Amino acid sequence: MKLQKNGGIPLNQPVKPGRTDWKEKYAPLIFISPHLFFFIIFLAYPTLYGIYISFHSWNFFTDATFVGLQNYANILWVTDSLFFDYFWAAFRATLIFVILSVPFLVIIPLFLAIGINTRPFGHNFFRALFYAPSLLSVVTVVLIWIWMLDTNAGLVNYYLAYLGLDAIPWLTRAPWVWISLVLMTIWWTIGTNMILFLAGLGEIPDQLYEAAKIDGANKIQQFFHVTLPGLKGPMAFVVIMTTLASFNVMAQPQLATGGGPGYETRVLILYIYEVGFTGGNPRAGLAAAMSVILGMILLSISLIQFKLMTREK
Amino acid sequence: MAVEDKSSKWLSFIFLSVMALFWILPLLWVLSTSLKPESQAISWPIRWIPETITFQNYVDVFLRQDVPILRWFWNSFFIATVHTALMLLFNSMSAYAFARLKFRGRDVLFWGLMGTMMIPPVMNLVPLYGLISTLGWVNNYAAMIFPGLASVFGIFLLRQFFIGIPHELEEAARIDGASSFFIYWKIILPLAKPSLVVLALFTFMANWNDYLWPLIVTTSADMRTLPVGLAIMQGQFNIQFAKLMAATLFSALPVVILFIFAQRFIVKGIAMSGIKG
């Protein structure tokens, strides 16, 4: 009997008359409909509705008024609009976070993975320890670090004072706020990337290293000529996923710095949250327009990823 | 790399040990702080091992009227459990149909669904809240259980696994007259236990730790989940760090327990879901 490679049922299986009752006939529909129901209500419909809403003035409660491109204009190019300044400030804050965090969130787990992959004493413990903070909620992580970085009572400044250094305002002054936010994010999230790299390292055949050794390549040359090329797939995946995640940063600045000092660390999602969900008169249309803009940026990054991955195969 | 020389093992060990220090110290410091009387939490010189060890912070956290932490714990637990159970059921049903049944438009529908994984969640924040408030679901468990079920990631993960299950068992059952429903429930699901466990872990953890959405759809103290409650507690506790750290550790307990039991699954699951995605 010939089977379909991709797991479908055998194509040439004779259909027995007894089995074509209505239940079997509609079985596929019955199987997919529960999920499809939630998908349509809570994903497909809201996505379209969000775009619709972005062309309206709306506060969730009264009827929406059509305003055309006004929301987008106020954010993007009407320079005397208050939202123009705030939006671009938030955009800048998000970019700063992405640029500061992504390199560390890729390179540190890469080296941790390479280290663990040599199977030194205790490698299982190391793997578990570096992954452990990924289990925690962002709120837990931020609270831990607020405590560690507290200007007056914190552990970090205590040891700095021990070395004769002045107290550092980790959570209230630029550029320290950025260092703090990136630091806690590194501590929180490197585990997942590390495991992805570990999985990728496992796929690189030993023979490649042996061959490189025979050719007289030292450790550094092996890294650049065997390890890095061998990790191309996981690397692309990690970079894109990490970039997307960093664009979505919100809770760390909200809880650790309040978006401050001033608007320094008020990133896009934090600003969207403030405009759309806080205050007496939520500007849902405006928040939706900002979400669409951010969404388009993220979508473009995803599409680049898709292109890279399909070219790979 | 099966063959590794001694020197690189040593180099790795030293590097990893130094890094491990940075990863373990915050955790130890939290534990230490949570066991100190509040008055000693900020006393200098710093003491890693508390002068007096007390569990009073944990007790205090439970007893405070304005901080219903047990209620938040229950909310988080109930929401994450129900959400995870429904997710496993609905996703495995869909994945079964996409992997094992033949129907018109199957592949188009499947890849269409997968394509929506690219839609950034932030785009849905505003319209979804609008929908939730129209449905009257603000401050309701439903708002935190149901919208997440739209996710297609689990279907992808499970379908990959279902496709790999050999056909022989299924065919034997079909010849004996078994229906698709019987095959799904009695053959496929039991065989797919490892991938179901992985999906369950991810779903539970993500739901347990979710912050932004529960923050948006809850306004009353008794409907908060743990992360949202803790975030709000930060203000209410007036920076009493010992109590805050006790609450923080308590909130992480379930996932830490899960992790201890399921470490292998988590690692496998990430490798499985990541690279092949």
Interface residues (C-beta under 8 A of the other chain):
Chain A: M1 L3 N6 G7 G8 I9 P10 L11 Q13 G18 R19 K23 E24 A27 P28 L29 F31 I32 P34 H35 L36 F38 F39 I41 F42 L43 A44 Y45 P46 T47 Y49 G50 I51 I53 W58 F60 F61 I108 F111 L112 I114 G115 I116 N117 T118 R119 P120 F121 G122 H123 F126 R127 A128 L129 F130 Y131 A132 P133 L135 L136 S137 V138 V139 T140 L143 I144 W145 I146 W147 M148 D150 N152 A153 L155 Y158 W187 T192 I195 L196 L198 A199 G200 L201 I204 D206 Y209 E210 K219 G233 P234 F237 M241 L244 N248 M250 A251 L255 I269 I272 Y273 G276 F277 A284 A287 A288 S291 V292 L294 G295 L298 L299 S302 L303 F306
Chain B: M1 A2 V3 E4 S8 K9 W10 S12 F13 F15 L16 M19 A20 F22 W23 I24 P26 L27 W29 V30 T33 A41 I42 W44 I46 L89 F90 N91 M93 S94 Y96 A97 F98 A99 R100 L101 K102 F103 R106 L109 L113 T116 M118 I119 P120 P121 V122 M123 N124 L125 V126 P127 L128 Y129 G130 L131 S133 F146 P147 G148 L149 A150 S151 V152 I155 F162 I163 G164 H167 E171 R174 G177 S179 S180 F181 Y184 M205 W208 N209 D210 Y211 L212 I216 L226 P227 V228 L230 A231 Q234 F241 L244 M245 T248 S251 A252 V255 V256 L258 F259 Q263 I266 V267 I270 A271 G274 I275 G277
